[in-house]
Amino acid sequence: MEIPVEVKQLGEIVRGGLRGGVCGAALWALFGMPCLAAQDAPATPAAPVPVPILAGKKVFVSNAGSDGNPLAVFKRLGDANLPYNQFYAAMKSWGHYELVGDPAAADLVFEMRFIAPLTSTQSVDNYAPQLDLSILDARTHFLLWRITQPVEGALRGKTWDKNFNSGMADLLSAIKKLAAPSASALAER
């Protein structure tokens, strides 16, 4: 089997730049060996979706809010609960789950949150806005699944609206894919 060029280059860097067998061997093990193994490894089969997500009929949508910076922006836009409100409307429009007003009556809790973690402070602070959905089993309170959907930032209001709506649509698409697995996946169960 031929060694990939990237692995050969890594080996040259390790040999030329690092003097010491332990460091070179460690780098080779971390970066070189996985490249070789990935070439022959079969595709990893998809893990099963938790049964409550597939079997659940009733959902309580919870508003977990926004962290500091996005909250201030949403307040300036006039709706501090914009992510929750849009998510709730999208779920209601989809109609796959019955939305209930009491978590005790639900099979699942969809906890909607908007976050914008700081990603860089090189010269200007950069944030990575994200829609963050946690799906919990209403009976056991165990976290079953988490979907984090990036929302592209924008300087113009109209661009932000478009990006936010696109992120929300992508989040809903991910939920639809999760909640309605393919026929072949159901046959395997």
FENVENNOR-V839480 format. One record per backbone hydrogen bond with DSSP energy under -0.5 kcal/mol. CO is the residue of the C=O (numbers start at 1). NH is the residue of the N-H. If there is no record, write none. Layout:
# FENVENNOR-V839480
CO_NH + CO_NH
This chain:
# FENVENNOR-V839480
4_8 + 5_9 + 6_10 + 7_11 + 8_12 + 9_13 + 10_14 + 11_15 + 12_16 + 13_17 + 13_18 + 14_18 + 17_19 + 18_20 + 20_24 + 21_25 + 22_26 + 23_27 + 24_28 + 25_29 + 26_30 + 27_31 + 27_32 + 28_32 + 28_33 + 31_35 + 32_36 + 33_37 + 34_38 + 35_39 + 36_39 + 36_40 + 37_40 + 37_41 + 50_53 + 50_54 + 51_55 + 52_56 + 57_98 + 58_107 + 58_108 + 59_61 + 59_100 + 60_62 + 60_110 + 62_64 + 62_112 + 65_114 + 67_71 + 68_72 + 69_73 + 70_74 + 71_75 + 72_76 + 73_77 + 74_78 + 74_79 + 75_78 + 79_82 + 81_85 + 82_86 + 83_87 + 84_88 + 85_89 + 86_90 + 87_91 + 88_92 + 89_93 + 90_94 + 91_95 + 97_99 + 98_59 + 102_105 + 103_106 + 107_138 + 107_139 + 108_60 + 109_111 + 109_136 + 110_62 + 110_112 + 111_134 + 112_64 + 113_132 + 114_67 + 115_130 + 117_128 + 120_126 + 126_119 + 126_120 + 127_129 + 128_117 + 129_151 + 130_115 + 130_132 + 131_133 + 131_149 + 132_113 + 132_134 + 133_147 + 134_111 + 134_136 + 135_144 + 135_145 + 136_109 + 136_138 + 137_141 + 142_137 + 145_135 + 147_133 + 147_149 + 148_150 + 149_131 + 156_160 + 157_161 + 158_162 + 159_163 + 160_164 + 161_165 + 162_166 + 163_167 + 164_168 + 165_169 + 166_170 + 167_171 + 168_172 + 169_173 + 170_174 + 171_175 + 172_176 + 173_177 + 174_178 + 175_179 + 176_180 + 182_186 + 183_187 + 184_188 + 185_189 + 186_189
